[in-house]
Amino acid sequence: MFLTVDIQLDDFVYLNTATIISHNTKIGEYSIIMPTTSISTGAIIGKRVCIGNGTKIDMPMSIKDDTVIKAGTVLSKN
């Protein structure tokens, strides 16, 4: 797991192995980040979000509450 500075993790966030989270990122409560996920600078992830294995979030973006992102997804637009 690789975490940089200025990351806000709310209560009960689960980060799995080999996760990369860049600076200025916020992850809402009860969210789950699966292995080998990469989250770029400035992402805002809502509450109760599940992000699947190997997902890449390449741009600063907002992900709404209760979202499920399937494994291997590459997000490059909001």
C-alpha positions, 0 to 999 in steps of 0.5 A: 500500500502506498499513501501520499500526503493530504489524504482523508479517510473517513471511518471504517474505510478498508484499503487492501494490499498494493493500493496506491492513493495520491494526495488530496484524495478523500474516501468516504466512510464504509468504502472498500478499495480492493487490491492493486487499485490506483487512485490519482490526485484529487479524487473524492470517493463517496460513502459505501463505495466498492472499487474492484481489483485493478481499477485505475482512477486517472483524473481528479473526479467525484464518485457518488455514494453507494457506487460499485466499480467493477474490477479492471475499470479505468476511469478517466472522465467524471 
